[in-house]
């Protein structure tokens, strides 16, 4: 708020009027107050659920404080549309209850002109959210997930069974199981194709990842080669192969996607596409969500202003109830469409943007109705 108080006296340099400054100050102030209160509530709830783990695993106080420092951006980004929607409805409803909106419109101010500071506030907060989603929040999530892996979650001992990976258009790798307790892969099979011809097939009973050479040390190997004319089969005790995958990639962790910065996410998407991964839509959904969410905040801001701008019986309570219901519908629609994309192969871009498109039409209808 100190920053706003220093900036707003110079509003004329930005082409703003007193009306814009008045609404912007209330809008942004309400938003940051709401986000602060809800973050504190979320921190308290999360602490109550994990305090036993903190005590049992003797987590240092400084590490716990750092965890909540990183947990707060995660919650703020997750509930950003809800925060901005509630802020828009709450303070607009208070303006309507005090008949301030009626006074503004009575001076000849059009409803379109009245919404101008809402657009400005929504765009400013959207740009802030866009920057945070692509840079700040992933970095915070990386530290948060590392803390949870160390002090909250039980150590992972083995992967799921029967893992198939395509490392290139011609190289396919199969791992029956990977044991993290002794860093050993069991029943590793690598097949190299030339078109439809199987050139080489390596079957190793065990494999260990070599972090120095970035490859795999194979043991107890059966090697089959085929040059289209002759086929050979021989046994080897040990062998090294520079297969381009690491043990951590054998374990699917959906939460880890949130810890990838956008450049890392793009690189991972490319790698998953080359490998023919069935979960590539999970990464696309996360990528598109980071850009779609700020736009959702702008749309919900306009909807909130249109809903709460009329003075009705029930006042702020009715407006807030309606706003929370619409927020829940938005969250459910987003969850349904993204799940359909991840599990059912639906286009991830369309899945992420469908709620925004639907609510944009809702905002347009409400705006036309209120402008009359």
C-alpha positions, 0 to 999 in steps of 0.5 A: 500500500505504501507503493500505491500511495507513492505512485497514485499522486502522479496518476495524471502522468499515466492518463488516469482521472480521480475516479480511476485512482479512487477505484484502483486504490480500493480494488488493489487494496482489497485484493492484496488484503484478501490474498494476505488473509487467505494465505495466512489461513492456508499456512495455519491449516497446512502447519496443523496438518504437518506439525507432527511430521516436522517434530518426528523428522526434526525439521529445523525452524529455519527450514520450516520458515523457508518452507512456508515462504515458498508455500505462500506463492504456491497458494497465491498462484493456485487461488489467484482467480478466486482472490481477484474475483472476491476482491472485485465483488466485495469492494464493488458491492460496498460501493453499490451499498453506499450508493456511490456507483449511482452518484458516479453514473448520475454525473454522466459517467457511462458504465463503460467508463466506470469499468475502465479502472477495473480493466487497468487493475485486472491487466496490472494484476494479470501481468504480475500473475504472468510473471510469477507463474513463469518465474517466481512460483516454479522456483518456490515450488522447487524448494517447497517440494524438496522440503516435503520430500525430505521431511514430509513424504516417505522415501520412494523405494521403487518405481511402478512395474513395466516402464517403457521409454522411447529415447529416439525414433529408433531406440526403445528401452524397457525397465521392469522395475527400479529400486531406489534403495540400491539404485538398481534397475532390473530386467532392462531391455534396449531395442534399436531399430532400422525402420522395421528391422531390429538391429540390436537388442540388449537384455540386462538383468541389472543396470546401475546409473553412472552419474559421472559418465551420464550413462548406464552400467549394464550387468549380466547381458544377453546381446542380440544383433542382426544385420539383415543377413545374419543374426548373432547372440552372445553373452557379456558380463558388463557393458556401458551404454549412454542411454539418455534418461536418469533414474528420477525420470522413471518415477512419475511425479505430477507435482514435480511439473509445477517446479519446472520453470517455463524454459525447463518445461519446454525442454521437458515437453520436447523430450517427452514428445521424442519419447512418445510419452503418454503423459505429455499432455500433463506438461502442456496443461501446466504450460498453457495454465500459466498464461491462461490464469492471468487472463481468467483474472481479468475476465472474473474481475469484469464479471465481479464488477458487473454482478456487484454494481447494482444495489440489491436486497441482500447486499454484499452477502448475496454478491459474495455468495454468488461470486463464490458459487461462480468461482466454484463453477470455474474451478470445477470446469477447469478441473474437468477439462484438464483431467479430460486432457491428461487422461483422455487425450483432449487438446490441452490448449483447448482444455485450459482455455475452455473455462476462459472462453465460456466465462468471457461470453458470460462477462460480455452478456453481463456487460451488455446488460449493465450498460443498458 
